[in-house]
């Protein structure tokens, strides 16, 4: 590793995984650590976040856990404060939590709509509000929001709340980018396409045959394979690092070319 974020202090929100394997947040937390950062691993699942912390520490890097529900403003604020206590401040906020409920505009219950927005957007807002003063105080920094290609393109089945909330997340990132550009804080969004993660198999797949799900998803990608969580982690690391120091307010697709299909992509 080349130390691309050497000495940086990173809070990875959603650092656990919902099952065996590598989720986007788990891979990102480990990659940040391997590249020299001190990592606050945040998740509402204590066992999942401790697994990630154990992996990082087992490789000889520094990580601290924080267990909390980022939908609750006080807990989001406490997570940022935990980074200050553990590391003396914060340089990078990495937001990687999200849920989805299948349904179109007419058949999505309002309670489901509200729940999806609370996790996908409100939690990001709470964390951003808490982190911005710390990032600015410490001389600037970066926020990376993990969204989805579905924020831009519709798939073969409806996810109205998921799509709308993730599109709004990108708009939040651009609002932060515009307001804080002169204050040293950059904000960018990663848009993953078909990524092979435990979350997909647990919450998105319509079949219990994991290999059939993987094959079907890979067939839809121009590169004829799914991405890995490490692909998302590498994109996030780049945007968070000084190598992207003149980049803010962008939506970076990590999709194997699915965006080229102009609307035929599945979320």
N, C-alpha and C positions, 0 to 999 in steps of 0.2 A: 504494500500500500504506500501511497505517496504523501500522506498527510494533507489532503486537500482541505480539511477543516481543522487543522492542528490547533489545539488550544481553545477552540470554540466551545460555547456552552449551548447545548441543544435540548429543547423539550420536545419529545416525540409523543404526540397525543394519539392514542390508539396503538400502543407499542406491542400489545399482545396479539395472539392469533386465536381464532375460534375453534381451531382443530389442529391436528398434526400437519406439519409442513410450514411453509414460509408464506405468511401474509405480507402485504405491502408495508404495514407499519413495523412489523417485527424485523423484516429485512432492512428497512431504513434505519432503525435504531442500531442494529449491529453494524451496518455499513458506516454510519456516522462515527461510531466508536472506533472501528478499524482505521478510519481516516484521521484519527487524532482528537475527536471531540469527547467532551464529558457529557454524558447523556442522562437526562431525567426521563425515565420511561413511565408513561402515564397510561392507565387503563382502568376501567371499572371492574375488571376481572383480576382479582389478586393473583390467582394461580398462573394465569397467562402472563401477567407482567413480570412475575418473579421468574418465570422460565426465561424470558428475554433478558432480564438482568443477570441471571445465572450464566447465560451464554456469553454475554459481554464480559463479565468478570472472569469467566473461565478462560477467556483469551487474553487476560491480563490488562483489560481496559477498565475505565471508570464508569459506573452507572449507579443510579439511585432510583428506587421505585416510588411511585405515587399512585395510590388507589383512590379513585373518585369518579363521580358522574359529572361530566363537563356540561351537561344540560343545566345544572344548578349553578347560578352565577357565583355564589360564594365558594363552591368547590373549584370552579375554573380559576378564580382569583387565588385560591390556596395553592393550586398547582404551580402557578407562576411564582408565587412567594416561596414555594419549596425549592425551585431552581435558584432563587436568590440566596436562600439559606445554604443550600448544598454547594453552590458554585460561585456565589458572590454576584451573580447577575445572569443575563441571558443574551445570546447572540442570534439564535435561530429558533423560531417556532415552526414546528412541522405538524400540520393538522391532518389527521388520517382516520377520522371516524365517520361512519355513515351507515344508514340502514335503508332498506327499500321495501315497499309494499306494492305488489302487483295490482294494477287497476287503472282504468281510464278515468276521464274527468267525471262522468256520470256515476260510475259505480265505485268510486273511492270514498269510503266514509270519512267525514270531516275529522273524526278523531284520529284516523290513520294519517290523514294529511298533516294534521298538527304535530303528530309524533315524529313523522319523517322530517318535517321542517325543524323541529326542536333539536334533533340530533345533528342533522346535516348542515344547518345554517345557524340556528341560535347558539349552539355550543361554540361554533367558530367565532361568532360575534363576541360572546363573553370572553373567550380566551384572547382575542385580538385586543379588546378594550383593556384587559389586564396587562397584556404584554407590551403594548406600544410605549407607554411611559418608561418602562424598563429598558427596552431596546434603544429608545432615543437617548435616555440618560447615559447609557453605556457606549455612546458614540455611533449608534446605528446598528443595523442588522438585517436579517431577512426573515420573511414569512413565506412558507410554502404550503399551499392548500392542495390536497389530493382530491380531485373531483372525478370526472368520468367522461368518456366520449359521448355518453348519453345526454350530457348537458348541451350538446350541439346537434346531435343527430338522433333521429327516431329509429327504433328497432322494430322487429316484427310483432312485438306484443307491448301493451301499454304499461308504463310506469309513471303516470302523470306527476305524482308527488315527488318521486325520486328525481325525475328529469328537471322539474321546475326548481327544486331546492338546490340541486347541483349547479344549474345555470345561475341561480342567484348567488351561489358561493363564488363563482367566477367574477360576478359583478362586484361583490364585496372586495375581492382581491384587487380589482382595478381601482376601486374607490380608495382603498388604502394606498395603493401605488401612487395615485395622483396627489393625494393629500400629503403624503410623507416623503415624496421624492427629494425635496430640498432639505429634509430633516434626517436623511441618512438611512431610512428604512425602505427596503425593497419588498415587494409582494408579487408573487407569481403563482400560477396554477398548473398542475400536472393533470392531463386528461388521459387516464389509462383506457385502453380498449379491452380486448379479450385477454385477460390475465388469469393464469392458472393459480388460484389461491384457495385456501380452506374455506374462505367466506363464500366463494362461488359454489362450491360443492355443498355447503351447509344450507345456504339461504336462497340461491338463485337457480340451481339446477332443478329441472323438472323430472329427472330420472335418477334412480338409485344406482345406476351403472356408471361409475365414475369414468371409466375408460371411454364409454360411449359418449358421455358428456364432453370429455376432452376432445375426442375426435370430431364431434359435431361442431364444436366451437372453433377448432383449428381450421376446419374446412371453410369457414366464413372469412378468414383473414387472407389478404392477398399474399402474405409471406407463407401461408399454409402451416402456420404454427401459432400457438398461443404465446404470449409473453410470460415472463416469470416475474415474481415479486422483485427480483433484483434489477430488472429493467426499469421498474418504477422508482426503485431506490436510487439508482444511478442518475436518473433524470432529476430527482429531487435534490440529491447531493450537489449536482452541478448548479442548479438554480440557487441553492443556499450558499454556495462557496464564493470566494472572491473572484473566481474565474468568470462568474456571471455578474460582476460588479456594475456593469453598465446595462443590465437587463432588468426591467421591472414592468409589471402590468401585462405579462404575456400568458397565453394559454398554450402549453407545450403538450402536443399529442404524443402519446407513447402507445401506438396502436397497430404497428405492423402494416400500415397503409390503409386501415379500414376507413379512415376519413375520406379517402379517395372514392369510396363507393357512394358518397353523397346521399346518405339517408337509408342505406340498406343494412347499416350496422346494427347489431343487437347490443343492448346495454349490458 
